[in-house]
C-alpha cells in the first residue's frame, strides 16, 4: 500500500467547477479551483463552487493550488476558497492576472499576495514530488497541463485542451513535451472530456476567424452586437480583427470585459492592429457612432453573456436598445443548462426586430477535446489509468468508450463521483474511503448560506406565491386585538377573491383564539405553526395551490428588553508561507511555518 490518492471535488458528472486533489505522502496538490453557473432550478443563485470542508480540515497539508488556465471553470472559486484556506497559487502570467481580478473584489483578500508565475519550462521540487507543465491549446493563451512526478510514477492533468494544427503563437500544444512525458511512467491521466460527446471534430480557429469576418462583411448596414465569454481571449482577438478589417469601432459592454481586455493588452496577449484610441469607444459615447460603424462586445456579469443578453432583449439595459438595425451575433457555445435560456432569448430578440446569428448553428466550435483529440492525448501519454473529467456523466461515458478504443481496459477507467478516493496500491488504483462532497451556492456576498430549504422556498414563491397574515394579540387578556391584515403576492388577486380572504381571516382568528384559551404554556412557534397549518390546508382546498404562508403575530402591552447576543468568529487553522527570491540561483525557496522542510522551485533558463 502506498500514500498516493486522487480525489475529485468537482468537474465530474457536471459541466464546470473543476477541482481535483492529488495527495502524496502528507502533501495535497490541488489542480484548479473553478465554479459553474447555476442550473435553472437554483433560483437566485449567482454561481456554484465546490465544498471546501476537506481542505479546511487539512489546510496545513496543502502544497499549493495549480491553475491550468484563466477561465471561470478553473479559477472562479479562488475568491471563496482563499477566504477559508490560505494557500499559494501557481499559474501562468495571464492566468495569475485574471485570478487577481477575481480575488481583488473580495475585501477580505485585499492583502493576499501568495502568487507564483510559472510557465512550460518551470519545474517545482517539493521533495518527494516534482511539478512541471506543458503548453496546451485552448481558447485562452498561456493554458497549461500539469505533470505531477511522484515516487510511483506520474499523474497528468490536461486542463481544458484540444489539438489545432492552425493555432497561433501562444496557443500551440507542445507535442514534443507530451511525447517526453509519455516516455516515463504515467500512472493516471485526468483528461478533459467535455467535447467527446460529439464524434465530429471542432473546426480550426482559422476557419472561425474567416466565418466571423464574413459575418461582419455581410451586415455592412447593421450595428453588430457580439455576445462572447469575457475570458475567451481568442474569440475577442477574432472580433477585434474583424472590427478593424471592416473599418468599425469597438464598444466594450461591462466591467468584466474591460478588465480582461485591458489586462490582455498589457500582457501583450491581444494584438491591436490599430491604436487603442482609434479602436475603442466608451459605452456612453456609443450612441454618437454611425450604426454601420459600431460593434458592441457584450459579456455580461462575471463574463457570462447569455443572461445579460436576455436582459438586453427585455429592454433592461440602460445604454443598449435592440431593434431592427441590429445583428445579434452569439459567438459562445451555451452549456446544456443554458440552451432553453438561449432559445427564449433568441425569440425575444426576433420580436424586437433584430437579426440573430449563432456561431454554433453553422460551425462546431469548441475549446475542448474531441473524441479524436482525446484518443491522441492517450496515445501520446500512454497512461495506465484514465479518469475522464470536465463533463456530465453522458460525456464521461463517451470518453470512456473512446479510451477503450485505444486499448485502455475497462477496469482501468475511473468513472469518478465527487468525493471518490482512488488510492494507489503498489500496482493498481483502488476505490477506498470515499466521502460525501456537496457544493456551495453563492448568492451575492453570501458563501454557503443558501441551501436546499432556501431553494425550496424560492421555488414555491416562484410557482405559487406568498400569503401573509398579520395579527395583533393581547396575550394577558388572551384575545385577538384586531382583525388580521392579509396580503397576497403571486397567489391570488385580492379584490377578485374577497370571500376567500374573508374566510381566511376568520380561520386565522379562530385558530389563535383556540390556542390562547386552551394552552397553558404559551409558545410563539406553536402559535404561528398552528396558524400556518390551518391556512395552508384551507388555501389548498380552495385553490389547489400551495403558496408560502407567513403568519406574523404581534402583541400589545408588553415591554421587553432585548437580550444581548455575542457572536464568536473562529477561523480554520491556516499555514503561512514566505517566498524568498535568490538572485544568484534564480530559484524560489518556499518556507513553511509547519515542520515541513524547504521546497525549492527550480526555474529553467528562459
N, C-alpha and C positions, 0 to 999 in steps of 0.2 A: 504493500500500500504506500502511495506517495502523497505529497501535500500540494497537489495541483488540482484546482477545480475551476469550472466555468459556470457562471450564473447569469442569465438574462433578467434584467429588471424592467425591460420594455422592449419594443421593437419586434416581438414575436407574437404572431396571431393578431396583429394590429398594424395599422399603417402609421409609422412615425414613432416618436418617443423612444429613440434608440438609447439604450444604456446597458452595458454589459460589464460584468466584473470577473476578472481572472485573478484568482488567489494563488500565490506561490509562497510556500513556507508561511511566513507571518505577515506578508505584504499583499495589499489589494491594489490591483491596477484597473482603473475604470476607463472603459472605452466609450466616449461620447456621453453627453447629458442633454438629451433632446426632449422636446414637447410634441404634442399632437393637438390638432384642433378638435373641438368637441363634436360628438355625434348629435344628430338632430333632437334626440330626446334629453340631452343635457342642457336644459333651458337656462339661459342667462350665464352659462359658464364661458369664460374667455378662452382658457387653454387647459390642457390636462398634462401633468408631469408625473414621473414615476414616484413611487413610495420610497422615501429615503430612510425609513426606520432602521434598516440593516446597517446602513452607512453611519448613521448617528451612533449606534451602539458600538461600531468598530472604527470610529473616526481616527483612533491613534494608529491604525494599521494601514491607512490609505497612503500609497506611494504617490499618487497623482491622478489627475483626470487628463486623458489624452484624446484630443479632438481631431476628427478626420477632415472636417470642412466647416464652412460658416453658415450653413442653413439652420433653420429653427429646429429641424428634427435631430440635429446633432449638438447644438449649443443653447437651445431655447430654455432648458431647465436650469442652466447655471445660476441665474439670479436667485432662484428659490433654493437650490442646493447649497449655495455658499452662505446663505443666511443661517443654515443649520449645521453645516460641516465645512470647516476651513481646510482647504487642500490646494496644492499647487496645480496650476493649469498649464498644459503644454499644447502648442498648436502652431501652425504656420503663421506667417506675418499677417496676412489678411484675416485668417480665422480668429486670431487673437484680437485684432482691432474690432472686428464685428462682435466678438464676445464682450469686449469692453463697452460697446454701445449699449448692449442689453443690460449689462451689470450696473453701469453707472446710473441707471434710472432708479435704482434701489438706494434710498438714503442710508440704510444700514451698512451698505457696502462701499461707501464713498472712499474709505481708506484702504480697501483691498487692493493689493498690488503684487500678488504672487503669480505673475505670468512668466512663461518661458517660451521664447520663439525658437522653433526648430524648423528643419527642412529635410529634404530627402537624403542629405548627407550626414545628418545627425545620428549619433549613437549614444544612448544613455546607459551608464553602467550602474546598476543597483545592487551590486554584489553578486547574488545568485542569479539575477535576471538582467538581461540587456534589452533595451527597447530601441528599435530602429524603424525606418519609414521608407515608403516608396511612393512615387507620384502616380496619381490615377486621373482618369478623365471623368469629369462631371460638369455640371452647368455653372460651376463657380471655380475660378482658378485657385491654385495652391491647395488642391484637395490631395489628401494623403491616405495611404493604407498603413497599417501598423503591424509590425512583427515583434512578437514577444519571445525572446530567446530564454528558455528555461533549461535546467539540468536534464530534462527528459525529452526535449525537443521544442519545436517552435509552435506557437499559437498565432495565427494570422487573422486579422480583421480587415476586410477590404474597405469598410465605409461604403458610401454610395459610389458606384463606378459604372462605366461602360467602356467599350472599345470603339474608337472612332479614328480611322486612318487619316481623316482630313483635319484633325484637331489643330488649332492654332497654338502658338507658343504660350506656355503656361497652363495648357490643358492636356498635354500629352501623357499617355501611360508609359511608365518606364518598364518596358517589356524585358530588357536585359536584366534588370534588377529582380524581376519576378522569376526569371529563369534561375538566377543565382540563389534566391530563397528556396526554390523548388529542389535544388541540388542537395539541400540539407534535409533534415528530418522534420516534416511538418505534421505535428500530431493532429491539429484541428484547424479547420478553415471556417470562420464565420463570414459568410458572403452575402452581399446584397441580392435579395431575390425578388424585389418589388416589380421588376419588369418581365419576369419569366412567365406570367400568366398568358401572354400573347406569344404565339410562335413566330410572329413576324419581327424582324429586326427594326430598330429605330432608323429613321433616315439620318444621314450625316448632317452635321450642323451647317456645312456649306450649302446644302440644299435648303435648309430652313432659312438661311440668310437670303438666298435668292427668292424664296417664297414671300418673305416679309417685304423685301424691296419691291417685288412685283405688285403686292397688295397696295403699297403706298402709291405706286405709279398709276394703278387702275382707278384710284379715288382722288384725282387731282383737285376736284372742286369741293371736296368734303373735309371737315375737321376730323382728324383721326384720334380716337381715344383708345389707347393701348392699355389693357389690363394685364399686369405681369406681377410675378412674385418679386419683392424688393431685393432679395438676395440672389436672384438669378442673374449674375453679372454677365454671363454670356448672352442672355436674351436682351439685356439692356444695351450691350455693345451693338447688337444687331439692329436694335431700334435707333440708336444714335447714328449708325452708318446709313440707314435708310432715310432718316430725317435730313441729314446733310446732303445725300445724293439727290433728294427731291426738293432741295432748297427751302426747307421748312425750319421752324424753330421749335424747341422742346420745352414743355412746361411740366415740372415735377409736382405731382399732387400728393402731398403727405410728408410728414416729418421723417418717416422711416426711409422712404426712397431718397430723400435729400441727404440724409446722414450716410446711407450706404454709398450713394454716388460720390459724395464728397470724399469719403474715405478711400474708395477705389481709385479715384483720380489722384489723390495724394500719394497713394502707394504705387501708382502707375500700372494699375490692373485694368483700367479703362483707357482706351485710346481715343482722344478727341481730334478729329480731322481738322477742325477749325477752332479758334479761340473760344473760351467759355462764354465771353460776353456776347458773341455772335450766335451761340448755340442755344443758351438757356434764357428763358423768360420767366419772371416771377408770376406765380399763380394769380395774384391780384391784378396784374397788368395783362393777363392773357386776353381779356375782352377787347384790348386795343389791337390785337393781331388780326389780320385777314384770316377768314376761315380756312382758305386753301393753303395757308402757310403755317397752320397750327397742328402740332402733335402734343397730346396730353398723355403723359405716362402715369397711370394710376395704380397704386399698390395697396391702398387701404391701411387700416390699423394693424400693426405687428406684421406688415408685409403680406397679408392675406387679402388678395384683391377682390374676390368674388362677393364677399359680404358688403364691402363698400360700394361696389358696382351696383348691388341691389339697392342701396340707399340712393345712389345717383338716379337709378331708374324710377324710384319713388319720388324724385324731386326734392330730396332732403339735403343735397349738397348745396352750401351757400354760394359757391363760385361757379359750378359746372351744371348747366341746364341742358339736358339732352333733347335733341329734336331732329327734324328731317334733314338737316345739313350735316349730320354726324355719321361716321362709321365707328362702331364699337368693335375693336379687334381684340379678342380674348386669346392671349398667347400662352396661357398656362393650361396644363392638363389637370382637370379637377380630380380630386380623390373620389372614391366611391360614395363617401358620406356627403359630398358636396354636389353630386350630379343633379339631384332634384332641385337644389337651390339654383344651380346654373340654368336649368330648364325654365324655371319660373322667372329668373332674371332676364333671360333672352326674350321671353314672352312680353314682359313689361317694356323692354327696350323697343320691341317691334311696335307696341301700342303707342309709344311716343314718336313713332315715325322714323326711328333710326335704322340704319342697316347694321346687321350683326354678322361678324365673321369669326369663326373659332378655328384655331390652327389644328386642333386635334380632330376636326371633321374631315380634313383633307390629308393630313400627314400624321404618321405615328411618331410623335415627338416625345422623347423621354430621356432623362438623365440617368436612368437606371439600366442595369444589365439585362439584355435579352436572354433568351434561353441559350443561344449560341455563345453569347459573351460569357455566361456563367460556366458553360462547359469548357471554354477556352481557359478561363481562370483556373478551373480544377485541373486541367491537363498541364498547365504551367507549374502549378504548385504541388501537385501530387499528394494531397493530404490523406492521412489515414482515416480521419473522421471529418464529417461535414455537418455544419449547422446552418440551415437557411435562416436568414434574419431580414428585418425590414420588410414585413409584409403580413397580410392576413393569412389565415390558415389555407385558403384555397391557393394562394400564391406560393406558400411554403410547400404545398403538395406538388405543384408544378415544378418547383425547383428540385424537389426530391426525385421526381421522375427523370428530370434532366440529368441529375447526378448519377442515377442508376444506369443511364445510357452510356456514361463514360466510366463504367465499371467501379463505382462506389457501391459496395454491397449494402443492402437494406439496413442491417443491424449496425452499420457504421454511420448512419444518418440520424442526427439528433433533432427530432421534431419537438422542440422545447416549448414549454409554457413558462410564463414569468415565475421565478422562484425555484425552477428546477435546478438542481445542483448536480452537475456531471463531474465526477471525480476520476482522476487517472489512477488506475490500479495496475501499475507495472507495464501492462501490455494492452490495456483497453480502457475506455471510458465506461463508467457505470453510474446510473442514476441513483443517488443516495441523499438522504437528509434534506429533501426538498421542503420548502415552506411557502406560505401564502404571501404573495406580493400584490398589494392593491394599487390604486392610483390616487393621485392628489388632484383635486379640482381647484382651479384658480379662478376666482371671481373678483375683479377689481384688485384691491390690495390684500385681500384675504388669502391665506395659504392653508388649505386643508379644512376650512370651516364650512365647506359645502359638502354635504353627504347625501346619502340616499333619501333621508327624511326630507331634507330641503328640496331636493329634486322632485320628490313625490308631490310636495306641496305646490311647487311651481307648476307641475303638470296639471294638478287639479284646478289651480287658478286659471290656467290657460284653456282648460276644457269646459269647466262648469262654473267658474267664477267664485265669488265670495259673498257670504251673507253675515252681516254684523248686527248683533242685538246689544244695545247699551241700556242698562237698567241701574237705577239708584235704589238702595235699600236702607232701612234703619234696622241695624242688627239688634239693638237693645229692645226695640218695640216689635221686632220680628215681623216686619211688614215691608211691602214694596211702596216706596215713596211716590214714584211717578211711573207712568206707563212707559214701556220700552220704546226706544227710538231705533227703528230698523233701517238698515242701509243695505242695498244690493248693488254689486258691481259685476257685470259679466254673467249674471244669473237670470234675473227676470226684470222687465221694465215695471217699476213700482206703480206708476199711475194706471197701468193696464191690469194690475193684479191686486187691487185694493182688498178684495175678500181674502186672498191668500195672506197678505201682510197683516190684516186684522186678526185672522185666526192664529197666525204665528205669534203675534203679540200676546194673545190670550193664553196660549200654551206656555209661553215663557213665564208669565206672571203666575200661572197655576203651579208650574214646576217649582219656582222659587218659594212661593208661599208654603207649599207642601214640605219642602226641605226645612224651612225656617221653623215651622210648627212641630215637626216630628223629630228633629235631630238635636240631641243634647250637646254633643261635641262639634262645634261649628268648624268646618274646613272649607277654605276658599276653593281648593281644587275640586273637591267633591261637588260643591255647588255648581261650578262652571261646567264640569264634565256632565252633570245631570242635565243642565240646560242644553248643552251641545248635543247630547244623545237624543233627546226628545225632538229637538228642532230638526236634526238630520233625518230622523225617521219620518217626520211629518212632511218635510220638503221632498223627500224621495217618493213618498206615496202620492203626492200631488203632482209632481213634475217628472218623475223617473230620472232625475238628475241629482248629483251629489256635490253641491258646492262646498267650499270650505266654510264651516260655521265657526264664527268667532264671538262667543258671549263675553261682553265686557260688563262686570258688575262693580259698582262703586257704592260706598256707604257714606252716610252723613253722621254728624255728632261724634266723630272720632278724631281725637288729636293724638297722633302717633309720632314719636320721634324716630326718624330713620336710623337703622343700625349702620354702624360703620364697618366696612369690609376692607380687609387688607389683602392685597394681591402679592404673591411672591413669584418672581420670574426666575426660572432656572434655565441654564443652557447646557447643551451637551458638551462633554469634555472634548476639547479640540487640541490639535497638535500644531504648534507653530514651527516655522522653518525660516532660516536665514539663507539667502543666496549670496555667496561671496565670489566676485569675479577675480580670477587670477590672470593678470595681464600677460605674464610671461608664457604660460602654457596654453592660453586661450581656452581654458576649461572652466566649468562652473561647479563648485562644490556645494552640495546641499547638506546642511546640518540640521539634525532633528533634535527637538527638546527631550524626546524619549531616548532611552538607551538603545539606539538602533544603528549606531555607527555612521560613517560618512558615505555619501553617494556622489559619484563623480560623473558629470556629463561631459563626454568627450566629443567635441565638435570637429568634424572633418574639415580639411582645408577647403576654402571656397574655390 
